[in-house]
């Protein structure tokens, strides 16, 4: 059901995405900080017709919780995610070589999440520690164990999978996790407080605890 809150979040997310595009050159000049509390680089993969600046709010949130090393994988509008995934893998190899990091974390929105997931499931040595997908298309296969898949309950483009019969149901999981955010749409996944908190917690090093200022928000599964 569409609510005014969800519409407001979508409008805010689209407006922020449009206004932040001029900042893309600043975003791409980030430097890696080996002294960061969480030094694993976070590689951000935007969606179709998206831009690296779509993740500005998420970057700021993660940086505020100790994750300050970022890189972006950008690509022109195209649907052949199978060909884009190896290019993402090459970028990850370059990042690991340049920083000395043994692996990276991936965050992908929409088609970017599909590209990232396809890379993780390719028959090649993986340098991906954890994967967060936001409203990513899905098929009949279960999630890889290193993935947190976040869906918006009000997403008209990528509806959340059925919690019982869908490919991401608990009975079919290989270890991955699904979160469905209520009163949120496709673009709202980039700025929703629940998404920011869930992503930060999932990307934190094993055994760590993030001190989050926001009160917990309820999550529910699509029916």
C-alpha positions as CSV (number, residue, x, y, z in Angstrom):
1,X,0.0,0.0,0.0
2,X,1.3,3.4,-1.0
3,X,1.6,5.9,1.9
4,X,2.4,9.6,2.0
5,X,5.5,8.8,4.0
6,X,6.8,6.4,1.3
7,X,6.0,8.9,-1.5
8,X,7.9,11.6,0.5
9,X,10.9,9.3,0.9
10,X,11.0,8.5,-2.8
11,X,10.8,12.2,-3.8
12,X,13.5,13.0,-1.3
13,X,15.7,10.2,-2.6
14,X,15.2,11.2,-6.3
15,X,15.9,14.9,-5.5
16,X,19.0,14.1,-3.6
17,X,20.2,11.9,-6.4
18,X,19.7,14.6,-9.0
19,X,21.3,17.4,-6.9
20,X,24.3,15.3,-5.9
21,X,25.5,14.5,-9.4
22,X,27.8,17.5,-9.6
23,X,29.7,16.1,-6.6
24,X,30.8,12.9,-8.4
25,X,34.3,14.1,-9.0
26,X,34.8,14.8,-5.3
27,X,33.4,11.4,-4.5
28,X,35.8,9.6,-6.8
29,X,38.9,11.3,-5.3
30,X,38.6,9.6,-2.0
31,X,41.8,8.2,-0.4
32,X,42.1,5.0,1.6
33,X,42.8,5.2,5.3
34,X,44.5,2.0,6.6
35,X,44.0,3.3,10.1
36,X,40.2,3.3,9.8
37,X,38.5,1.3,12.6
38,X,37.0,-0.9,9.8
39,X,39.6,-0.9,7.1
40,X,37.9,-3.2,4.6
41,X,37.2,-1.2,1.4
42,X,33.5,-0.8,0.6
43,X,32.9,-0.8,-3.2
44,X,29.6,0.8,-4.2
45,X,27.8,-0.2,-7.4
46,X,24.9,2.0,-8.6
47,X,21.9,0.9,-10.5
48,X,20.8,1.4,-14.1
49,X,20.9,5.2,-15.0
50,X,22.4,5.7,-11.5
51,X,25.6,7.4,-10.4
52,X,28.2,6.9,-7.6
53,X,26.8,9.9,-5.8
54,X,23.6,8.0,-5.2
55,X,25.4,6.6,-2.2
56,X,26.4,9.8,-0.5
57,X,24.1,9.5,2.5
58,X,25.1,5.8,3.0
59,X,28.8,6.7,2.7
60,X,28.4,9.4,5.3
61,X,26.6,7.1,7.6
62,X,29.1,4.3,7.3
63,X,32.0,6.8,7.7
64,X,30.4,7.9,10.9
65,X,30.6,4.4,12.2
66,X,34.2,3.8,11.3
67,X,33.9,2.5,7.7
68,X,35.8,5.2,5.7
69,X,37.4,3.4,2.7
70,X,35.2,3.6,-0.4
71,X,35.5,3.0,-4.1
72,X,32.8,3.1,-6.8
73,X,32.2,1.0,-9.8
74,X,30.5,3.0,-12.5
75,X,29.2,1.9,-15.9
76,X,27.0,3.3,-18.7
77,X,23.4,2.3,-18.9
78,X,23.3,-1.3,-20.0
79,X,21.6,-4.6,-19.0
80,X,24.3,-7.2,-19.6
81,X,25.2,-7.7,-16.0
82,X,27.1,-10.9,-16.9
83,X,29.7,-8.9,-18.8
84,X,29.8,-6.1,-16.2
85,X,30.5,-8.5,-13.3
86,X,34.1,-9.5,-14.5
87,X,34.9,-5.7,-14.9
88,X,33.8,-5.2,-11.3
89,X,36.0,-8.1,-10.3
90,X,39.0,-6.5,-12.1
91,X,38.3,-3.3,-10.1
92,X,38.3,-5.2,-6.9
93,X,41.6,-6.9,-7.8
94,X,43.1,-3.4,-8.4
95,X,41.7,-2.0,-5.1
96,X,43.2,-4.9,-3.2
97,X,46.5,-4.6,-4.9
98,X,46.7,-0.8,-4.2
99,X,45.5,-1.0,-0.6
100,X,46.9,-4.3,0.6
101,X,43.4,-5.3,1.7
102,X,42.8,-9.1,1.2
103,X,39.1,-8.5,0.4
104,X,36.3,-5.9,0.0
105,X,32.7,-5.4,0.9
106,X,30.2,-4.7,-1.9
107,X,27.0,-2.6,-1.8
108,X,24.8,-2.6,-4.9
109,X,21.6,-0.8,-5.6
110,X,19.1,-2.3,-8.1
111,X,21.0,-3.6,-11.2
112,X,24.2,-2.9,-9.3
113,X,23.2,-5.5,-6.7
114,X,22.6,-8.0,-9.5
115,X,26.0,-7.3,-10.9
116,X,27.6,-7.7,-7.5
117,X,25.7,-11.0,-6.7
118,X,26.6,-12.4,-10.1
119,X,30.3,-11.7,-9.4
120,X,30.1,-13.4,-6.0
121,X,28.6,-16.5,-7.6
122,X,31.1,-16.7,-10.5
123,X,33.5,-19.7,-10.5
124,X,36.5,-17.6,-9.7
125,X,38.3,-16.8,-6.4
126,X,36.2,-14.3,-4.5
127,X,37.7,-11.3,-2.8
128,X,34.2,-10.3,-1.5
129,X,33.8,-10.5,2.3
130,X,30.2,-9.3,2.5
131,X,27.6,-8.2,0.0
132,X,24.6,-5.8,0.6
133,X,22.1,-5.6,-2.2
134,X,19.3,-2.9,-2.2
135,X,16.3,-3.7,-4.3
136,X,18.3,-6.0,-6.6
137,X,16.6,-8.2,-9.1
138,X,16.5,-11.9,-8.2
139,X,15.8,-15.2,-9.8
140,X,15.0,-18.7,-8.6
141,X,18.3,-19.4,-6.8
142,X,18.9,-18.9,-3.1
143,X,21.1,-16.0,-1.8
144,X,24.8,-16.6,-1.4
145,X,25.7,-16.9,2.2
146,X,27.6,-13.6,2.3
147,X,24.6,-11.5,1.2
148,X,22.2,-9.2,3.0
149,X,19.4,-8.5,0.6
150,X,17.3,-5.5,1.5
151,X,14.0,-4.9,-0.3
152,X,11.4,-2.1,-0.1
153,X,7.8,-3.2,0.7
154,X,6.5,-0.6,-1.7
155,X,8.9,-1.2,-4.6
156,X,7.0,-1.2,-7.9
157,X,10.1,-2.3,-9.9
158,X,11.5,-5.1,-7.7
159,X,8.8,-6.5,-5.4
160,X,10.1,-8.3,-2.3
161,X,10.2,-12.1,-2.7
162,X,7.5,-14.1,-1.0
163,X,8.7,-15.0,2.5
164,X,7.6,-18.7,2.2
165,X,7.5,-19.6,-1.4
166,X,10.0,-17.2,-2.9
167,X,13.6,-18.1,-3.8
168,X,14.9,-16.3,-0.7
169,X,12.6,-18.1,1.8
170,X,14.3,-19.3,5.0
171,X,13.9,-23.0,3.9
172,X,16.0,-22.3,0.8
173,X,18.7,-20.0,2.3
174,X,22.4,-20.9,2.1
175,X,23.1,-18.4,4.9
176,X,22.1,-15.1,3.3
177,X,19.6,-12.8,5.0
178,X,16.6,-10.9,3.7
179,X,15.2,-7.7,5.2
180,X,12.0,-6.0,3.9
181,X,11.6,-2.3,4.8
182,X,8.0,-1.1,5.2
183,X,6.9,2.3,3.8
184,X,9.8,2.4,1.4
185,X,10.2,2.5,-2.3
186,X,12.9,1.6,-4.8
187,X,14.9,4.8,-4.5
188,X,14.1,5.3,-0.9
189,X,16.4,2.3,-0.2
190,X,19.3,4.7,-0.7
191,X,18.3,6.9,2.2
192,X,16.0,5.1,4.5
193,X,17.3,5.0,8.2
194,X,16.5,1.3,8.5
195,X,18.6,0.5,5.4
196,X,21.5,2.6,6.6
197,X,21.5,0.9,10.0
198,X,21.1,-2.6,8.6
199,X,23.9,-2.2,6.1
200,X,26.3,-0.7,8.7
201,X,25.6,-3.5,11.2
202,X,26.0,-6.2,8.5
203,X,29.3,-4.7,7.3
204,X,30.8,-4.3,10.7
205,X,33.6,-6.8,11.5
206,X,32.5,-10.1,13.1
207,X,32.0,-9.7,16.8
208,X,31.8,-5.9,16.7
209,X,28.9,-3.8,17.9
210,X,27.9,-0.5,16.3
211,X,26.7,2.3,18.6
212,X,23.7,3.5,16.7
213,X,21.9,6.6,17.8
214,X,18.6,5.9,16.1
215,X,15.9,3.9,17.8
216,X,15.1,0.5,16.2
217,X,12.5,0.6,13.5
218,X,10.2,-2.3,12.9
219,X,10.9,-4.5,9.9
220,X,8.3,-6.8,8.3
221,X,8.2,-9.3,5.5
222,X,6.1,-9.0,2.4
223,X,3.2,-11.3,2.2
